[in-house]
Amino acid sequence: MQDARINIFNTPFSRYGAYLSVTAEDGRLVIHNSRLRFQEGPLFAVTAGRGGERAAWEVSASPWEGRLKADGGEASFYIRDDCTVVFRSRGLDLDFALISDGGYGMEYGPRTFRLIASAQRTYALFQVEKGAGRLSGPVEIQYGRKRIDRKRNLHVSCREGEILLALCFGNTEPRDIPLPLEPEKELAAVRAEWEEFLGKAEAAGCVPDEYAAESWYNLWSSFVRARDVYPYDAVLMSKKFMSSLWSWDHCFNALALSQIDGQAALEQFLIPFAHQDANGALPDLLNPNMEVLFTFTKPPIHGWCFSLLMDAHPYPADVLERVYGYLEKWTGWWLEFRDPDRDGIPDYPHGNDSGWDNSTLFDEGYFIESPDLPAFLILQMGCLDRIAAKLGRPAAEKEWKEKAEDLKRKWYAHSWNGRRFAAKQSVSHQSSENPSSLLSLMPIVLGKELDADKMEKLADILEKDFLTPNGPATEALNSPDYQSDGYWRGPIWAPSTYLIADGLRRGGYRELAGRIARGFCNMVKNIARGNYENFDAVTGQGLCAPGYTWTASVYLLLEKEFPLP
């Protein structure tokens, strides 16, 4: 079986189902509460030392265990279950500092320590089986009068040279953890679970090297257990900063999983539809902390995605019936609620709705008739047409074909300026005739469904203005608005790269698609050396959140579909 060494500086250490992770940064470990997103999740900082002096250590990790080594001692840790991490140490004292704002603690006897992280609305429990623990600090002046010890920091010293403890936390008070802990037995169970998952990928021919194994680990370890807003076990975008599921990123994770498990892929695809509103809209994001947020949404790439899932798996009629209902409502919502001027061309009210939050396309204002949106809806109508055919509904099949052709005809007349697709503001139709955002080239995703002359012109612009050896920049390289670390105003992103590569391949531009795919994979594996949220288009440096699952998924998809010669 292919070995996988995990770099926990850029891939959070966790396991399938867990709502926590551990990362290494700035000479310490950080334990993250993956129920919270963005910068809210860091909960405890962990340092090691001897005699009150912090030790400099080296960190390494396998998919089931992390290890620290320092002069005269070593420590290790593993994720015991969905809410518990276990630490062992020989010769090193361990310090756990509550880094979430607010909070206070109490000693419940010599081995039990409880803390409340008030800003996170989180309860934490330490059970110390071996070693001596003590809560202390910081001491603060309360109400200008008394000095009170908040007891936010746990120091655990080696007693007879060894520490063994468990930390459990959640949004409800944890019960005491029964002792003794059984590290060897528990580690063996984690390892067996991981190797079963990786074995599926290897059996499908999807693990050619160690980096692919680490990317599969990135996906496996980013699953959280079905609960609260998640009807199925769900892949978060990251278990460090972006600990949520947005209503288009799940499609890329579903496609990667479809290579090894059709049911897991289907479940990832279906998750946001459990919260589809009565009008057909999907939420912007779902969060393990029971948030389901609307106002924004995400682009309708779901028909494109499900068509690819259907290529790989013969889903039964009851599944097709269910997906048909979801996609029908989702398509109808865009045509009814996102076309305020009733010209037949829907719009994105805000950049967030496109998924390209700060793209320069939205510098023109709000309610932008972006060229990618009709393309996605045409593909979605094609998926509905295909499902209707499989369900034996010729009238519905004919209707979706006609709707797709009608939308394409209106879109060409409305948005094609002879050279490229323009982006227009709804109602006023104020136009950006020569947009510098890659978003304007996303109609490439139509592949053979896009007129050949239009595909040729878009492919030429892509190569001339956007393409780097690492892949397509999201802003034209010669644009005055290009920013190397500008989110969607320059950096390379996994979803745009895969959508373009897939469209080029289906449109007859396989050589160009392969060049893009191999450049992207080389950047992720050999330059950035991590699945980052996005990348500097020129240098290939990883940017923003690490351990990002849609990047892992796109890497795995492109590596399999466009192998090196």
Secondary structure, 3 states (H helix, E strand, C coil): CCCCCCCCCCCCECCCECCEEEEEECCEEEEEECCCCHHHCEEEEEEEEECCEECCCEEEECCCCEEEEECCEEEEEEEEECCEEEEEEECCEEEEEECCCCCEEEECCCCEEEEEECCCCEEEEEEEEECEEEEECCEEEECCCEEEECCCEEEEECECCEEEEEEEEECCCCCCCCCCCCHHHHHHHHHHHHHHHHHHHHHCCCCCCHHHHHHHHHHHCCEECCCCCCCCCEECCCCCCCCCEECCHHHHHHHHHCCCCHHHHHHHHHHHHHHCCCCCCCCCEEECCCEEECCCCCCCCHHHHHHHHHHHCCCCHHHHHHHHHHHHHHHHHHHHHCCCCCCCCCCECCHHHHCCCCCHHHHHCCCEECCHHHHHHHHHHHHHHHHHHHCCCHHHHHHHHHHHHHHHHHHHHHHECCCCECEEECCCCCEECCCCEHHHHHHHHHHHHCCHHHHHHHHHHHHHHHEECCEECCECCCCCCCCCCCCCCCCECHHHHHHHHHHHHHCCCHHHHHHHHHHHHHHHHHHHCCCCCEECCCCCCEECCCCCHHHHHHHHHHHHHCCCC
